[in-house]
Amino acid sequence: MKFACLVYLDGSILAGLPPEEASRLNDACLEFDARHLARGEVTLAYPMQPPGKAVTIRQRDGRLSATDGPFAETKEALAGFFLVDTPTLAEAIAIAGRSPLVAAGGTVEVRPFLPREHS
Amino acid sequence: MKYACLVYAEMPSMLALSKEEGRRLDDDSLDYDKELEQRGHLIAGQALQSPETAVTIRVRDGRMSSTDGPFAETKEVLCGFILVEARDMNAALEIAAAIPMARYGSIEVRPILEINHS
C-alpha cells in the first residue's frame, strides 16, 4: 500500500537549534531517507524550503491570481514529505514514527494514495 | 530546481461536483500529468484520499502516539501534490497555473530544500 507521510513542523524549533545539533539532525534525516530508500520502503523524500518561500495560485472565473506566501499561515507548517510503500498501514506508521523530525518535535500525517483512472 | 505544487481544495465542494464534472476533472488531471511527463517536468504527481483516512503521529518525551484523522481540521485540505522540475519560480508558477485543480482549489508552489551531509 502506498501512503504519503506529510511532515509538519514548528519552524521556530529548527531555527532555535544550535548549529551543531542542526547539522546532526540534517545528517539523521539524510540517513533515514537513504536507509528506507535502499529497502524500497520509501520511494521519494523531499524537504521543502520554509513556507515564506511559497507562492499560492488560484483560478476563479477564468482569472488567475498569485499571492506571495503559503496557502495557510500556521505555527506548525508542512515542512516536507516522504512516500512509503509498505504491505500494511501499521508498517507505514512504524516507519513514520522513526523519522528524526518526529523525534525533534514534528508531527507526521500518514495518508493513503488515491488511485485515479481515465474515464 | 525542484518545486512542490501542493493542491488544496474544499472537500464539500469537490464532493458536490456532478459525476460528469468529476470525471472530466480526473481526465484533465491525468492528461496534464502525462503532458508534464512528456515535457520533462514531472517528478511525481499523486492524489491523496480524504483527510479522515489519515493517521497522525507524534513522539513526545520519547513516547509515540498515533491518532486517527489529519494533522489539522481545516475547511480547505491538502488533496494531492505534483512535484516538478522547472527552470525557476516563474516557470514553476506557469506549470502550476495550468493544473486543472487550480480552477477549484488553491495551489501552493514551494521550492524543495536541498540538504547535504555535514
gemmi code that builds the backbone of each chain (N, CA, C; Angstrom):
import gemmi

chains = {
    "A": [
        ("MET", (0.836, -1.187, 0.000), (0.000, 0.000, 0.000), (0.876, 1.243, 0.000)),
        ("LYS", (0.374, 2.257, -0.695), (1.177, 3.477, -0.793), (0.560, 4.602, 0.032)),
        ("PHE", (1.424, 5.268, 0.755), (0.993, 6.353, 1.641), (1.905, 7.563, 1.471)),
        ("ALA", (1.324, 8.748, 1.666), (2.129, 9.964, 1.778), (2.315, 10.241, 3.265)),
        ("CYS", (3.546, 10.499, 3.682), (3.824, 10.907, 5.059), (4.142, 12.392, 5.013)),
        ("LEU", (3.227, 13.186, 5.543), (3.334, 14.643, 5.482), (3.922, 15.124, 6.800)),
        ("VAL", (5.061, 15.782, 6.742), (5.779, 16.169, 7.955), (5.492, 17.632, 8.284)),
        ("TYR", (4.883, 17.858, 9.452), (4.575, 19.216, 9.915), (5.531, 19.581, 11.038)),
        ("LEU", (5.982, 20.827, 11.026), (6.991, 21.227, 11.993), (6.845, 22.712, 12.316)),
        ("ASP", (7.039, 23.041, 13.579), (7.097, 24.436, 14.006), (8.473, 24.967, 13.587)),
        ("GLY", (8.483, 25.919, 12.669), (9.745, 26.431, 12.129), (10.687, 26.959, 13.196)),
        ("SER", (10.122, 27.444, 14.318), (10.983, 28.021, 15.357), (11.813, 26.933, 16.054)),
        ("ILE", (11.355, 25.667, 15.987), (12.141, 24.579, 16.595), (13.486, 24.464, 15.881)),
        ("LEU", (13.439, 24.438, 14.540), (14.679, 24.297, 13.764), (15.539, 25.545, 13.901)),
        ("ALA", (14.883, 26.715, 13.843), (15.628, 27.975, 13.909), (16.351, 28.105, 15.253)),
        ("GLY", (15.795, 27.480, 16.315), (16.378, 27.604, 17.644), (17.479, 26.588, 17.940)),
        ("LEU", (17.741, 25.669, 17.023), (18.762, 24.647, 17.291), (20.160, 25.226, 17.134)),
        ("PRO", (21.089, 24.862, 18.045), (22.492, 25.256, 17.820), (22.987, 24.594, 16.531)),
        ("PRO", (23.951, 25.256, 15.823), (24.380, 24.754, 14.510), (24.781, 23.277, 14.532)),
        ("GLU", (25.435, 22.882, 15.632), (25.914, 21.503, 15.701), (24.745, 20.517, 15.718)),
        ("GLU", (23.721, 20.868, 16.508), (22.556, 19.995, 16.610), (21.764, 19.993, 15.301)),
        ("ALA", (21.720, 21.160, 14.655), (21.011, 21.262, 13.377), (21.675, 20.377, 12.332)),
        ("SER", (23.011, 20.359, 12.311), (23.654, 19.533, 11.284), (23.556, 18.050, 11.644)),
        ("ARG", (23.470, 17.753, 12.966), (23.258, 16.351, 13.353), (21.865, 15.874, 12.906)),
        ("LEU", (20.868, 16.758, 13.054), (19.501, 16.420, 12.632), (19.437, 16.242, 11.108)),
        ("ASN", (20.122, 17.150, 10.421), (20.233, 17.065, 8.961), (20.774, 15.706, 8.526)),
        ("ASP", (21.877, 15.317, 9.152), (22.522, 14.035, 8.824), (21.573, 12.882, 9.118)),
        ("ALA", (20.897, 12.968, 10.274), (19.987, 11.885, 10.667), (18.851, 11.751, 9.641)),
        ("CYS", (18.370, 12.898, 9.131), (17.287, 12.853, 8.130), (17.780, 12.206, 6.832)),
        ("LEU", (18.988, 12.586, 6.408), (19.540, 12.011, 5.176), (19.749, 10.507, 5.333)),
        ("GLU", (20.206, 10.092, 6.532), (20.426, 8.659, 6.770), (19.093, 7.898, 6.806)),
        ("PHE", (18.096, 8.507, 7.437), (16.748, 7.904, 7.477), (16.232, 7.684, 6.051)),
        ("ASP", (16.352, 8.740, 5.221), (15.876, 8.629, 3.833), (16.644, 7.534, 3.096)),
        ("ALA", (17.986, 7.570, 3.213), (18.823, 6.627, 2.456), (18.534, 5.185, 2.861)),
        ("ARG", (18.373, 4.961, 4.168), (18.145, 3.600, 4.677), (16.831, 3.036, 4.134)),
        ("HIS", (15.768, 3.859, 4.206), (14.463, 3.348, 3.775), (14.312, 3.343, 2.249)),
        ("LEU", (15.005, 4.255, 1.567), (15.008, 4.220, 0.092), (15.675, 2.929, -0.372)),
        ("ALA", (16.794, 2.558, 0.284), (17.535, 1.356, -0.099), (16.673, 0.105, 0.067)),
        ("ARG", (15.794, 0.118, 1.062), (14.927, -1.050, 1.302), (13.662, -1.020, 0.458)),
        ("GLY", (13.472, 0.078, -0.267), (12.265, 0.197, -1.095), (11.024, 0.558, -0.292)),
        ("GLU", (11.198, 0.865, 0.985), (10.038, 1.225, 1.818), (9.645, 2.682, 1.600)),
        ("VAL", (10.644, 3.500, 1.270), (10.386, 4.895, 0.926), (10.724, 5.047, -0.549)),
        ("THR", (9.805, 5.671, -1.318), (10.054, 5.777, -2.759), (10.543, 7.176, -3.147)),
        ("LEU", (10.312, 8.132, -2.270), (10.669, 9.508, -2.601), (10.621, 10.322, -1.309)),
        ("ALA", (11.587, 11.205, -1.102), (11.588, 12.017, 0.126), (12.141, 13.396, -0.178)),
        ("TYR", (11.380, 14.414, 0.151), (11.851, 15.779, -0.088), (11.474, 16.724, 1.051)),
        ("PRO", (12.465, 17.420, 1.605), (12.115, 18.535, 2.488), (11.823, 19.753, 1.612)),
        ("MET", (11.062, 20.684, 2.133), (10.763, 21.892, 1.366), (11.367, 23.113, 2.052)),
        ("GLN", (11.575, 24.174, 1.283), (12.013, 25.435, 1.872), (10.872, 25.968, 2.753)),
        ("PRO", (11.178, 26.922, 3.643), (10.148, 27.401, 4.579), (8.934, 27.994, 3.852)),
        ("PRO", (7.769, 27.993, 4.533), (6.524, 28.466, 3.911), (6.627, 29.880, 3.335)),
        ("GLY", (7.495, 30.715, 3.927), (7.664, 32.082, 3.429), (8.144, 32.132, 1.992)),
        ("LYS", (8.689, 31.019, 1.500), (9.201, 30.976, 0.116), (8.120, 30.594, -0.892)),
        ("ALA", (6.913, 30.323, -0.389), (5.855, 29.818, -1.277), (5.134, 30.939, -2.015)),
        ("VAL", (4.532, 30.583, -3.132), (3.592, 31.448, -3.848), (2.328, 30.618, -4.066)),
        ("THR", (1.170, 31.218, -3.842), (-0.081, 30.457, -3.943), (-0.947, 30.975, -5.088)),
        ("ILE", (-1.423, 30.032, -5.869), (-2.142, 30.338, -7.111), (-3.593, 29.886, -7.040)),
        ("ARG", (-4.484, 30.736, -7.547), (-5.893, 30.363, -7.652), (-6.412, 30.810, -9.007)),
        ("GLN", (-7.407, 30.089, -9.499), (-8.047, 30.496, -10.740), (-9.546, 30.512, -10.511)),
        ("ARG", (-10.180, 31.682, -10.643), (-11.624, 31.776, -10.456), (-12.222, 32.529, -11.632)),
        ("ASP", (-13.301, 32.008, -12.166), (-13.964, 32.621, -13.313), (-12.963, 32.941, -14.419)),
        ("GLY", (-12.034, 32.011, -14.637), (-11.067, 32.174, -15.715), (-9.938, 33.146, -15.417)),
        ("ARG", (-9.982, 33.771, -14.217), (-8.910, 34.729, -13.892), (-7.960, 34.137, -12.871)),
        ("LEU", (-6.666, 34.341, -13.123), (-5.630, 33.750, -12.304), (-5.107, 34.777, -11.303)),
        ("SER", (-4.926, 34.355, -10.040), (-4.275, 35.250, -9.086), (-3.125, 34.507, -8.413)),
        ("ALA", (-2.056, 35.231, -8.124), (-0.919, 34.627, -7.421), (-0.580, 35.528, -6.239)),
        ("THR", (-0.483, 34.940, -5.042), (-0.119, 35.733, -3.870), (1.118, 35.129, -3.224)),
        ("ASP", (1.996, 35.994, -2.697), (3.187, 35.505, -2.009), (2.783, 34.859, -0.697)),
        ("GLY", (3.475, 33.801, -0.324), (3.219, 33.141, 0.948), (2.499, 31.824, 0.759)),
        ("PRO", (2.411, 31.060, 1.851), (1.808, 29.731, 1.759), (0.292, 29.817, 1.690)),
        ("PHE", (-0.338, 28.690, 1.434), (-1.789, 28.611, 1.382), (-2.392, 29.007, 2.723)),
        ("ALA", (-1.790, 28.543, 3.828), (-2.300, 28.868, 5.171), (-1.135, 29.225, 6.082)),
        ("GLU", (-1.309, 30.277, 6.886), (-0.286, 30.667, 7.862), (-0.571, 29.904, 9.149)),
        ("THR", (0.286, 28.962, 9.486), (0.077, 28.188, 10.707), (1.404, 28.089, 11.455)),
        ("LYS", (1.316, 27.855, 12.759), (2.527, 27.748, 13.567), (3.319, 26.524, 13.109)),
        ("GLU", (2.639, 25.398, 13.054), (3.281, 24.203, 12.511), (2.892, 24.132, 11.039)),
        ("ALA", (3.883, 24.058, 10.175), (3.604, 24.084, 8.743), (4.188, 22.838, 8.080)),
        ("LEU", (3.647, 22.508, 6.930), (4.185, 21.388, 6.167), (5.649, 21.697, 5.834)),
        ("ALA", (6.535, 20.801, 6.240), (7.967, 21.050, 6.062), (8.570, 20.121, 5.015)),
        ("GLY", (7.850, 19.070, 4.683), (8.362, 18.123, 3.706), (7.497, 16.881, 3.705)),
        ("PHE", (7.869, 15.934, 2.857), (7.077, 14.705, 2.802), (7.939, 13.564, 2.297)),
        ("PHE", (7.529, 12.375, 2.650), (8.112, 11.183, 2.025), (6.994, 10.211, 1.708)),
        ("LEU", (7.209, 9.433, 0.660), (6.192, 8.491, 0.206), (6.652, 7.097, 0.578)),
        ("VAL", (5.771, 6.326, 1.229), (6.154, 4.973, 1.623), (5.304, 3.953, 0.881)),
        ("ASP", (5.891, 2.795, 0.706), (5.216, 1.675, 0.051), (5.449, 0.463, 0.939)),
        ("THR", (4.424, 0.108, 1.741), (4.561, -0.989, 2.702), (3.323, -1.896, 2.597)),
        ("PRO", (3.454, -3.160, 3.015), (2.302, -4.059, 2.929), (1.113, -3.591, 3.772)),
        ("THR", (1.370, -2.918, 4.889), (0.261, -2.506, 5.761), (0.435, -1.066, 6.241)),
        ("LEU", (-0.684, -0.502, 6.751), (-0.660, 0.833, 7.351), (0.218, 0.825, 8.603)),
        ("ALA", (0.160, -0.268, 9.382), (0.938, -0.340, 10.626), (2.433, -0.180, 10.342)),
        ("GLU", (2.905, -0.789, 9.233), (4.328, -0.651, 8.903), (4.659, 0.776, 8.470)),
        ("ALA", (3.727, 1.399, 7.749), (3.942, 2.805, 7.350), (4.029, 3.689, 8.588)),
        ("ILE", (3.159, 3.428, 9.570), (3.163, 4.212, 10.814), (4.480, 3.993, 11.572)),
        ("ALA", (4.949, 2.734, 11.595), (6.201, 2.439, 12.301), (7.372, 3.192, 11.677)),
        ("ILE", (7.417, 3.238, 10.350), (8.497, 3.961, 9.660), (8.379, 5.456, 9.944)),
        ("ALA", (7.161, 5.980, 9.800), (6.949, 7.418, 10.018), (7.359, 7.817, 11.439)),
        ("GLY", (7.066, 6.934, 12.399), (7.396, 7.227, 13.790), (8.888, 7.266, 14.067)),
        ("ARG", (9.675, 6.675, 13.172), (11.136, 6.683, 13.357), (11.803, 7.872, 12.673)),
        ("SER", (11.017, 8.714, 12.003), (11.608, 9.878, 11.339), (12.273, 10.779, 12.375)),
        ("PRO", (13.526, 11.196, 12.112), (14.219, 12.074, 13.060), (13.462, 13.372, 13.323)),
        ("LEU", (12.660, 13.807, 12.353), (11.908, 15.052, 12.544), (10.774, 14.870, 13.544)),
        ("VAL", (10.282, 13.643, 13.683), (9.264, 13.369, 14.698), (9.908, 13.452, 16.081)),
        ("ALA", (11.099, 12.854, 16.203), (11.822, 12.921, 17.474), (12.157, 14.373, 17.830)),
        ("ALA", (12.346, 15.215, 16.800), (12.703, 16.621, 17.032), (11.477, 17.475, 17.362)),
        ("GLY", (10.290, 16.856, 17.426), (9.105, 17.635, 17.797), (8.109, 17.823, 16.680)),
        ("GLY", (8.372, 17.201, 15.527), (7.448, 17.344, 14.403), (6.283, 16.367, 14.503)),
        ("THR", (5.375, 16.464, 13.566), (4.194, 15.607, 13.512), (4.100, 15.052, 12.090)),
        ("VAL", (3.780, 13.771, 11.969), (3.637, 13.196, 10.624), (2.214, 12.727, 10.405)),
        ("GLU", (1.615, 13.192, 9.318), (0.297, 12.686, 8.924), (0.523, 11.633, 7.836)),
        ("VAL", (-0.021, 10.435, 8.071), (0.118, 9.339, 7.103), (-1.215, 9.180, 6.380)),
        ("ARG", (-1.205, 9.366, 5.066), (-2.482, 9.337, 4.327), (-2.353, 8.494, 3.059)),
        ("PRO", (-3.317, 7.593, 2.798), (-3.214, 6.728, 1.613), (-3.359, 7.490, 0.302)),
        ("PHE", (-2.706, 6.961, -0.727), (-2.841, 7.486, -2.085), (-4.267, 7.238, -2.580)),
        ("LEU", (-4.703, 8.114, -3.465), (-5.989, 7.907, -4.148), (-5.693, 7.478, -5.587)),
        ("PRO", (-5.991, 6.222, -5.939), (-5.742, 5.798, -7.323), (-6.740, 6.491, -8.254)),
        ("ARG", (-6.253, 6.928, -9.411), (-7.140, 7.571, -10.391), (-7.021, 6.863, -11.726)),
        ("GLU", (-8.124, 6.843, -12.445), (-8.107, 6.220, -13.766), (-8.857, 7.090, -14.750)),
        ("HIS", (-8.437, 6.982, -16.000), (-9.165, 7.681, -17.059), (-10.575, 7.119, -17.171)),
        ("SER", (-11.536, 7.994, -17.469), (-12.920, 7.512, -17.619), (-13.036, 6.736, -18.932)),
    ],
    "B": [
        ("MET", (15.706, 23.422, -10.878), (15.255, 23.413, -9.498), (13.955, 22.632, -9.368)),
        ("LYS", (13.768, 22.098, -8.153), (12.554, 21.309, -7.928), (11.555, 22.109, -7.085)),
        ("TYR", (10.294, 21.971, -7.432), (9.223, 22.670, -6.716), (8.100, 21.697, -6.397)),
        ("ALA", (7.509, 21.877, -5.203), (6.311, 21.119, -4.849), (5.105, 21.997, -5.140)),
        ("CYS", (4.140, 21.483, -5.882), (2.861, 22.164, -6.105), (1.845, 21.436, -5.231)),
        ("LEU", (1.459, 22.088, -4.129), (0.561, 21.469, -3.139), (-0.863, 21.891, -3.451)),
        ("VAL", (-1.718, 20.925, -3.671), (-3.085, 21.208, -4.116), (-4.049, 21.163, -2.929)),
        ("TYR", (-4.662, 22.301, -2.650), (-5.651, 22.397, -1.558), (-7.041, 22.632, -2.152)),
        ("ALA", (-8.056, 22.020, -1.552), (-9.435, 22.259, -2.004), (-10.402, 21.995, -0.864)),
        ("GLU", (-11.612, 22.540, -1.013), (-12.677, 22.294, -0.036), (-13.341, 20.971, -0.375)),
        ("MET", (-13.326, 20.034, 0.573), (-13.897, 18.716, 0.273), (-15.387, 18.779, -0.086)),
        ("PRO", (-16.218, 19.534, 0.667), (-17.657, 19.521, 0.319), (-17.910, 19.955, -1.128)),
        ("SER", (-17.157, 20.967, -1.602), (-17.435, 21.416, -2.967), (-16.886, 20.419, -3.998)),
        ("MET", (-15.826, 19.670, -3.641), (-15.334, 18.646, -4.567), (-16.338, 17.492, -4.649)),
        ("LEU", (-16.910, 17.145, -3.482), (-17.866, 16.031, -3.457), (-19.178, 16.419, -4.143)),
        ("ALA", (-19.420, 17.743, -4.220), (-20.665, 18.217, -4.822), (-20.586, 18.285, -6.350)),
        ("LEU", (-19.405, 18.038, -6.923), (-19.285, 18.067, -8.389), (-20.173, 16.977, -8.993)),
        ("SER", (-20.748, 17.290, -10.136), (-21.556, 16.256, -10.808), (-20.614, 15.148, -11.268)),
        ("LYS", (-21.174, 13.969, -11.491), (-20.379, 12.823, -11.922), (-19.557, 13.176, -13.154)),
        ("GLU", (-20.226, 13.847, -14.074), (-19.590, 14.193, -15.347), (-18.436, 15.163, -15.130)),
        ("GLU", (-18.694, 16.159, -14.261), (-17.668, 17.169, -13.991), (-16.471, 16.518, -13.286)),
        ("GLY", (-16.776, 15.623, -12.326), (-15.727, 14.914, -11.605), (-14.866, 14.082, -12.539)),
        ("ARG", (-15.546, 13.412, -13.491), (-14.825, 12.580, -14.456), (-13.938, 13.433, -15.354)),
        ("ARG", (-14.484, 14.591, -15.766), (-13.711, 15.477, -16.634), (-12.467, 15.990, -15.888)),
        ("LEU", (-12.651, 16.331, -14.611), (-11.528, 16.823, -13.804), (-10.450, 15.739, -13.665)),
        ("ASP", (-10.880, 14.501, -13.406), (-9.925, 13.385, -13.314), (-9.166, 13.208, -14.624)),
        ("ASP", (-9.924, 13.214, -15.734), (-9.290, 13.035, -17.049), (-8.305, 14.168, -17.326)),
        ("ASP", (-8.738, 15.416, -17.079), (-7.870, 16.567, -17.321), (-6.610, 16.475, -16.462)),
        ("SER", (-6.788, 16.033, -15.199), (-5.645, 15.951, -14.281), (-4.650, 14.902, -14.760)),
        ("LEU", (-5.164, 13.731, -15.165), (-4.275, 12.669, -15.655), (-3.584, 13.093, -16.949)),
        ("ASP", (-4.333, 13.781, -17.817), (-3.743, 14.259, -19.073), (-2.636, 15.275, -18.798)),
        ("TYR", (-2.870, 16.136, -17.825), (-1.863, 17.165, -17.530), (-0.603, 16.529, -16.935)),
        ("ASP", (-0.786, 15.514, -16.057), (0.376, 14.786, -15.527), (1.198, 14.207, -16.683)),
        ("LYS", (0.494, 13.618, -17.638), (1.168, 12.994, -18.790), (1.906, 14.047, -19.614)),
        ("GLU", (1.240, 15.188, -19.810), (1.868, 16.270, -20.577), (3.149, 16.749, -19.888)),
        ("LEU", (3.074, 16.917, -18.556), (4.254, 17.378, -17.814), (5.380, 16.346, -17.906)),
        ("GLU", (4.981, 15.058, -17.903), (5.980, 13.992, -18.016), (6.675, 14.079, -19.383)),
        ("GLN", (5.872, 14.267, -20.432), (6.440, 14.321, -21.784), (7.343, 15.535, -21.959)),
        ("ARG", (7.020, 16.632, -21.280), (7.848, 17.843, -21.379), (9.051, 17.785, -20.434)),
        ("GLY", (9.153, 16.697, -19.654), (10.312, 16.521, -18.764), (10.220, 17.282, -17.455)),
        ("HIS", (9.005, 17.699, -17.083), (8.839, 18.471, -15.842), (8.414, 17.626, -14.644)),
        ("LEU", (7.809, 16.453, -14.907), (7.169, 15.713, -13.821), (8.155, 14.831, -13.052)),
        ("ILE", (8.215, 15.017, -11.734), (8.981, 14.101, -10.882), (8.005, 13.107, -10.256)),
        ("ALA", (6.897, 13.605, -9.719), (5.868, 12.733, -9.152), (4.580, 13.527, -9.034)),
        ("GLY", (3.463, 12.865, -9.198), (2.166, 13.512, -9.021), (1.241, 12.510, -8.368)),
        ("GLN", (0.544, 12.934, -7.329), (-0.270, 11.969, -6.608), (-1.459, 12.635, -5.940)),
        ("ALA", (-2.624, 12.035, -6.102), (-3.812, 12.465, -5.352), (-3.852, 11.664, -4.054)),
        ("LEU", (-4.386, 12.274, -3.006), (-4.482, 11.594, -1.711), (-5.946, 11.338, -1.366)),
        ("GLN", (-6.169, 10.288, -0.581), (-7.531, 10.035, -0.112), (-7.938, 11.135, 0.871)),
        ("SER", (-9.210, 11.190, 1.225), (-9.713, 12.303, 2.029), (-9.066, 12.288, 3.422)),
        ("PRO", (-8.982, 13.471, 4.056), (-8.253, 13.618, 5.318), (-8.694, 12.651, 6.412)),
        ("GLU", (-9.970, 12.240, 6.431), (-10.370, 11.362, 7.541), (-9.752, 9.971, 7.435)),
        ("THR", (-9.119, 9.662, 6.296), (-8.419, 8.373, 6.188), (-7.014, 8.448, 6.791)),
        ("ALA", (-6.601, 9.645, 7.234), (-5.223, 9.829, 7.722), (-5.051, 9.349, 9.159)),
        ("VAL", (-3.799, 9.038, 9.490), (-3.397, 8.765, 10.872), (-2.257, 9.731, 11.172)),
        ("THR", (-2.293, 10.353, 12.336), (-1.294, 11.372, 12.660), (-0.422, 10.911, 13.829)),
        ("ILE", (0.893, 11.084, 13.645), (1.875, 10.520, 14.573), (2.725, 11.599, 15.232)),
        ("ARG", (2.884, 11.468, 16.529), (3.752, 12.377, 17.288), (4.616, 11.558, 18.231)),
        ("VAL", (5.798, 12.087, 18.563), (6.612, 11.496, 19.629), (6.890, 12.599, 20.635)),
        ("ARG", (6.463, 12.411, 21.875), (6.731, 13.408, 22.916), (7.312, 12.678, 24.113)),
        ("ASP", (8.393, 13.215, 24.656), (9.095, 12.572, 25.773), (9.412, 11.110, 25.445)),
        ("GLY", (9.814, 10.878, 24.200), (10.229, 9.537, 23.794), (9.094, 8.564, 23.557)),
        ("ARG", (7.834, 9.010, 23.729), (6.709, 8.085, 23.521), (5.929, 8.460, 22.268)),
        ("MET", (5.663, 7.439, 21.435), (4.941, 7.690, 20.195), (3.438, 7.574, 20.417)),
        ("SER", (2.678, 8.509, 19.864), (1.224, 8.382, 19.894), (0.702, 8.506, 18.479)),
        ("SER", (-0.345, 7.777, 18.154), (-0.965, 7.953, 16.842), (-2.458, 8.157, 17.036)),
        ("THR", (-2.991, 9.136, 16.318), (-4.422, 9.433, 16.406), (-5.026, 9.368, 15.011)),
        ("ASP", (-6.262, 8.914, 14.926), (-6.947, 8.877, 13.639), (-7.296, 10.294, 13.220)),
        ("GLY", (-7.198, 10.553, 11.926), (-7.565, 11.868, 11.400), (-6.333, 12.657, 10.982)),
        ("PRO", (-6.569, 13.750, 10.272), (-5.459, 14.532, 9.732), (-4.770, 15.371, 10.804)),
        ("PHE", (-3.654, 15.962, 10.445), (-2.901, 16.827, 11.345), (-3.748, 18.018, 11.775)),
        ("ALA", (-4.462, 18.609, 10.840), (-5.291, 19.779, 11.161), (-6.649, 19.652, 10.498)),
        ("GLU", (-7.699, 20.006, 11.219), (-9.057, 20.019, 10.653), (-9.266, 21.392, 10.051)),
        ("THR", (-9.256, 21.475, 8.749), (-9.418, 22.770, 8.095), (-10.474, 22.641, 7.002)),
        ("LYS", (-10.994, 23.787, 6.598), (-12.038, 23.792, 5.584), (-11.455, 23.328, 4.249)),
        ("GLU", (-10.359, 23.951, 3.858), (-9.674, 23.503, 2.648), (-8.546, 22.578, 3.072)),
        ("VAL", (-8.421, 21.466, 2.393), (-7.453, 20.451, 2.815), (-6.497, 20.092, 1.681)),
        ("LEU", (-5.330, 19.587, 2.069), (-4.376, 19.095, 1.076), (-4.989, 17.868, 0.415)),
        ("CYS", (-5.136, 17.889, -0.899), (-5.721, 16.701, -1.531), (-4.805, 16.079, -2.566)),
        ("GLY", (-3.603, 16.619, -2.710), (-2.635, 15.983, -3.598), (-1.472, 16.922, -3.856)),
        ("PHE", (-0.525, 16.449, -4.655), (0.632, 17.294, -4.968), (1.230, 16.869, -6.296)),
        ("ILE", (1.905, 17.810, -6.930), (2.696, 17.496, -8.123), (4.081, 18.065, -7.874)),
        ("LEU", (5.067, 17.215, -8.010), (6.455, 17.620, -7.812), (7.057, 17.854, -9.191)),
        ("VAL", (7.548, 19.074, -9.431), (8.023, 19.389, -10.783), (9.459, 19.886, -10.799)),
        ("GLU", (10.074, 19.723, -11.947), (11.398, 20.274, -12.224), (11.164, 21.473, -13.129)),
        ("ALA", (11.636, 22.658, -12.709), (11.424, 23.858, -13.516), (12.653, 24.758, -13.425)),
        ("ARG", (12.814, 25.598, -14.418), (13.981, 26.478, -14.516), (14.059, 27.411, -13.299)),
        ("ASP", (12.930, 28.019, -12.947), (12.888, 28.940, -11.813), (11.448, 29.037, -11.295)),
        ("MET", (11.232, 29.887, -10.288), (9.913, 30.013, -9.679), (8.859, 30.410, -10.710)),
        ("ASN", (9.202, 31.339, -11.611), (8.211, 31.770, -12.604), (7.762, 30.618, -13.491)),
        ("ALA", (8.731, 29.796, -13.898), (8.389, 28.641, -14.739), (7.526, 27.657, -13.944)),
        ("ALA", (7.828, 27.507, -12.641), (7.033, 26.600, -11.798), (5.608, 27.131, -11.635)),
        ("LEU", (5.484, 28.464, -11.502), (4.148, 29.063, -11.349), (3.315, 28.883, -12.619)),
        ("GLU", (4.012, 28.968, -13.768), (3.321, 28.765, -15.036), (2.764, 27.341, -15.124)),
        ("ILE", (3.588, 26.385, -14.683), (3.150, 24.986, -14.675), (1.969, 24.822, -13.721)),
        ("ALA", (2.089, 25.425, -12.528), (1.052, 25.262, -11.500), (-0.278, 25.880, -11.937)),
        ("ALA", (-0.188, 26.997, -12.645), (-1.407, 27.709, -13.052), (-2.265, 26.857, -13.975)),
        ("ALA", (-1.640, 25.933, -14.691), (-2.394, 25.106, -15.640), (-2.869, 23.788, -15.018)),
        ("ILE", (-2.575, 23.572, -13.735), (-3.089, 22.364, -13.067), (-4.611, 22.466, -13.012)),
        ("PRO", (-5.326, 21.469, -13.539), (-6.795, 21.578, -13.600), (-7.437, 21.902, -12.252)),
        ("MET", (-6.863, 21.416, -11.147), (-7.439, 21.674, -9.821), (-7.372, 23.149, -9.423)),
        ("ALA", (-6.543, 23.946, -10.125), (-6.460, 25.386, -9.812), (-7.796, 26.071, -10.064)),
        ("ARG", (-8.657, 25.440, -10.887), (-9.983, 26.001, -11.157), (-10.900, 25.858, -9.944)),
        ("TYR", (-10.593, 24.897, -9.068), (-11.472, 24.605, -7.928), (-10.845, 24.966, -6.586)),
        ("GLY", (-9.526, 24.798, -6.464), (-8.865, 24.987, -5.183), (-7.736, 25.994, -5.282)),
        ("SER", (-6.705, 25.777, -4.485), (-5.526, 26.643, -4.474), (-4.291, 25.763, -4.641)),
        ("ILE", (-3.287, 26.302, -5.325), (-2.041, 25.559, -5.497), (-0.924, 26.350, -4.828)),
        ("GLU", (-0.327, 25.767, -3.786), (0.835, 26.416, -3.165), (2.090, 25.861, -3.833)),
        ("VAL", (2.921, 26.763, -4.352), (4.153, 26.345, -5.029), (5.328, 26.682, -4.119)),
        ("ARG", (6.087, 25.671, -3.722), (7.171, 25.909, -2.762), (8.443, 25.186, -3.227)),
        ("PRO", (9.598, 25.889, -3.210), (10.838, 25.221, -3.633), (11.241, 24.098, -2.666)),
        ("ILE", (11.822, 23.055, -3.246), (12.369, 21.956, -2.463), (13.665, 22.427, -1.807)),
        ("LEU", (13.941, 21.903, -0.617), (15.155, 22.262, 0.115), (16.231, 21.232, -0.190)),
        ("GLU", (17.349, 21.689, -0.738), (18.456, 20.756, -0.998), (19.269, 20.652, 0.274)),
        ("ILE", (19.354, 19.459, 0.866), (20.205, 19.321, 2.047), (21.345, 18.351, 1.753)),
        ("ASN", (22.482, 18.635, 2.355), (23.674, 17.817, 2.138), (24.236, 17.369, 3.481)),
        ("HIS", (24.943, 16.249, 3.440), (25.600, 15.748, 4.657), (26.630, 16.774, 5.142)),
        ("SER", (26.744, 16.883, 6.465), (27.720, 17.819, 7.032), (29.127, 17.272, 6.832)),
    ],
}
model = gemmi.Model(1)
for chain_id, residues in chains.items():
    chain = gemmi.Chain(chain_id)
    for i, (resn, *xyz) in enumerate(residues, 1):
        res = gemmi.Residue()
        res.name, res.seqid = resn, gemmi.SeqId(i, " ")
        for name, pos in zip(("N", "CA", "C"), xyz):
            atom = gemmi.Atom()
            atom.name, atom.element = name, gemmi.Element(name[0])
            atom.pos, atom.b_iso = gemmi.Position(*pos), 0.0
            res.add_atom(atom)
        chain.add_residue(res)
    model.add_chain(chain)
structure = gemmi.Structure()
structure.add_model(model)
structure.setup_entities()
